[in-house]
Every structure is written in structure tokens, then in C-alpha cells.
């Protein structure tokens, strides 16, 4: 795409949007063996606060974009730990509510050598999953918001999660707040109950302005298989999604090729109705922590979308923030705007030299 095309896209009427991004979803604690051993042999576990939507909120706030978290936490020390983590990142926590129940957990075994990483969930009957939709003040959380960011994880939790997701979409629609929906398909969660993910997710995505998901996510939604290689297949999928969902304006995705547990190659793509942009692959070495990289990608994308950036700028910033996150432990990335803008995607940050 030409620079003139990029400029035309950037000036297509989206403009800069004020107000906070409201992120809605469950917060979790991540427990990880501290000595790179399988969970069954772990003697100590490190604790991190996370959750897909909370990770996006923290990343946006650290970049200077106001962000507000809407979730339900247990009124106990673990819930307060989660709230404090968000507050320290600069996230507005005024819309948080508490309810009976527990804090959702997941156990993460990082990839080591030839062993793949693995996630084990322990989140049943959490305060969030058990919350009634009418108990969550969506109207207050969306007041003055520039965007609602949510994901497919919430409806995957069960019938209660579906009700919560539908209530969030209905409230955003009534308030005139655009929606970003990150597919975040979690097969383990959907398969744990008598679910119909295609029908449920299709209803939610139908109201979205932005979809974060690749051709496989679109195949699930449309019941259609897309042929071809690489970029051609992704463009065909995007065009089919745009034809099916009239409100959809933007689709963003990554393509990841895993060489080893510590070396990945990643490209980013942004599709709009009139044009698209795909970055070159970035080769990421010495990976410290892959968890949360997709959320970093989402934050980088939304930051630039709110500013009315071109597809090229959105894709590059989203990929850059995702690449940076691979070098940081924990679920969240707290990078400043200056750090993002100084990051050289082609050189992957300059090779680790000291900036003086």
C-alpha cells in the first residue's frame, strides 16, 4: 500500500477518540513453578496477577492512554492484591465490584527444552464466573468511554459468562461505545460445558467494531474454510468477515512460527474494508515469558486506533509491544510511550546495549 493510501486511511474519519478504554473480564492469579520443573514436582510457586482484559488495561495505562477495569473480585486478600496491581499500573479501578466466591487461578508450566508449555485452570465457582449480570454496573463503567474491550474468554466460562458478555455488549451498544472483541478462543473452557461457541461468539462479534482474531477464528464464526497461503488466505477470511458483520471496521491478527521454546518468528496484520497491511516477520530470541503477548499486541493496536493511525502504524506498534513483552516476566507489560517509540522493530530494540 502506498504512503498516500496510508494517509487516506488515517484521515478516513476515525480521528482521535477521547475517554478511557473500559476493559471487561475476569482477573486471575497465575501460579508458576519457580525452578522450571513440571507442576507435579513443584515445591515453590511464583504468583502473578493477570487476565487478558486486565493485561490490556494495564498496558494502555502505562502508555498514557486512560483505562478503566470492570470486573468482579472476591472481597479477600487475593482480590485486594489484584486491585492493587491494577492501581499501581495507573488503571481506574472505581468500577470494580466484589462478590462472594473465590479468585480464579491458573497454573502455568513454561516450555523447557523439548517440553511444551502447559496451562491448568482452577477457576470454577470464582466470584466473577458466579456474578449475575444485573449486579454489574455496566452503565457506570462505560460512562465517557472511548471503547469497550472484551474477549471470548468471558462467554467460555459457562452460561453465566455468556450472560455477562451479552450484558456488556448490550450496554455498550446502548451507550454508543464501540466494541473491540478479542477472540481468545479457549477450547478447554468451552469443552467443559454444553456450549455452542460458534452461535454465541457470532452474536457478540456482530456488534463489534474491531475483531482481534485470525483466519481460524473467522472460520469458526462462519463455518467456512479458507484456502490459499499466508496473506492471501487471511485477506479472504477478512473479506468474508466484513461481508458477514456490517459493523466490523478492522480485523487484527498475528502469525506466529515457533522454532523453539525460546525462538519465535512473528508478523502482525491489520485488515480494513478498503485496504490492509502486514509487517515483515520479527524473529524473537531469548524469550522470557510468552504469556500476555497477545494482550500487549491488543494494547498497541488500540493505542494507535484511538489516535486514528494508519493500518501500517497500527500493525507496527502492536507487533512492537508484543515483541517487547516476550522479554518481560509476568502477565502484564508496563511500557512507557517513549519506550515503545524508541523500540526499533527491525533491529529488535538494538540488541540489548545500554542507553546512556
C-alpha positions, 0 to 999 in steps of 0.5 A, a space after each residue: 500500500 502506498 504512503 498516500 493510501 496510508 494517509 487516506 486511511 488515517 484521515 478516513 474519519 476515525 480521528 482521535 477518540 477521547 475517554 478511557 478504554 473500559 476493559 471487561 473480564 475476569 482477573 486471575 492469579 497465575 501460579 508458576 513453578 519457580 525452578 522450571 520443573 513440571 507442576 507435579 514436582 513443584 515445591 515453590 510457586 511464583 504468583 502473578 496477577 493477570 487476565 487478558 482484559 486486565 493485561 490490556 488495561 494495564 498496558 494502555 495505562 502505562 502508555 498514557 492512554 486512560 483505562 478503566 477495569 470492570 470486573 468482579 473480585 472476591 472481597 479477600 486478600 487475593 482480590 485486594 492484591 489484584 486491585 492493587 496491581 491494577 492501581 499501581 499500573 495507573 488503571 481506574 479501578 472505581 468500577 470494580 465490584 466484589 462478590 462472594 466466591 473465590 479468585 480464579 487461578 491458573 497454573 502455568 508450566 513454561 516450555 523447557 527444552 523439548 517440553 511444551 508449555 502447559 496451562 491448568 485452570 482452577 477457576 470454577 465457582 470464582 466470584 466473577 464466573 458466579 456474578 449475575 449480570 444485573 449486579 454489574 454496573 455496566 452503565 457506570 463503567 462505560 460512562 465517557 468511554 472511548 471503547 469497550 474491550 472484551 474477549 471470548 474468554 468471558 462467554 467460555 466460562 459457562 452460561 453465566 459468562 455468556 450472560 455477562 458478555 451479552 450484558 456488556 455488549 448490550 450496554 455498550 451498544 446502548 451507550 454508543 461505545 464501540 466494541 473491540 472483541 478479542 477472540 481468545 478462543 479457549 477450547 478447554 473452557 468451552 469443552 467443559 460445558 454444553 456450549 455452542 461457541 460458534 452461535 454465541 461468539 457470532 452474536 457478540 462479534 456482530 456488534 463489534 467494531 474491531 475483531 482481534 482474531 485470525 483466519 481460524 477464528 473467522 472460520 469458526 464464526 462462519 463455518 467456512 474454510 479458507 484456502 490459499 497461503 499466508 496473506 492471501 488466505 487471511 485477506 479472504 477470511 477478512 473479506 468474508 468477515 466484513 461481508 458477514 458483520 456490517 459493523 466490523 471496521 478492522 480485523 487484527 491478527 498475528 502469525 506466529 512460527 515457533 522454532 523453539 521454546 525460546 525462538 519465535 518468528 512473528 508478523 502482525 496484520 491489520 485488515 480494513 474494508 478498503 485496504 490492509 497491511 502486514 509487517 515483515 516477520 520479527 524473529 524473537 530470541 531469548 524469550 522470557 515469558 510468552 504469556 500476555 503477548 497477545 494482550 500487549 499486541 491488543 494494547 498497541 493496536 488500540 493505542 494507535 486506533 484511538 489516535 486514528 493511525 494508519 493500518 501500517 502504524 497500527 500493525 507496527 506498534 502492536 507487533 512492537 509491544 508484543 515483541 517487547 513483552 516476550 522479554 518481560 516476566 509476568 502477565 502484564 507489560 508496563 511500557 512507557 510511550 517513549 519506550 515503545 517509540 524508541 523500540 526499533 522493530 527491525 533491529 529488535 530494540 538494538 540488541 540489548 546495549 545500554 542507553 546512556 
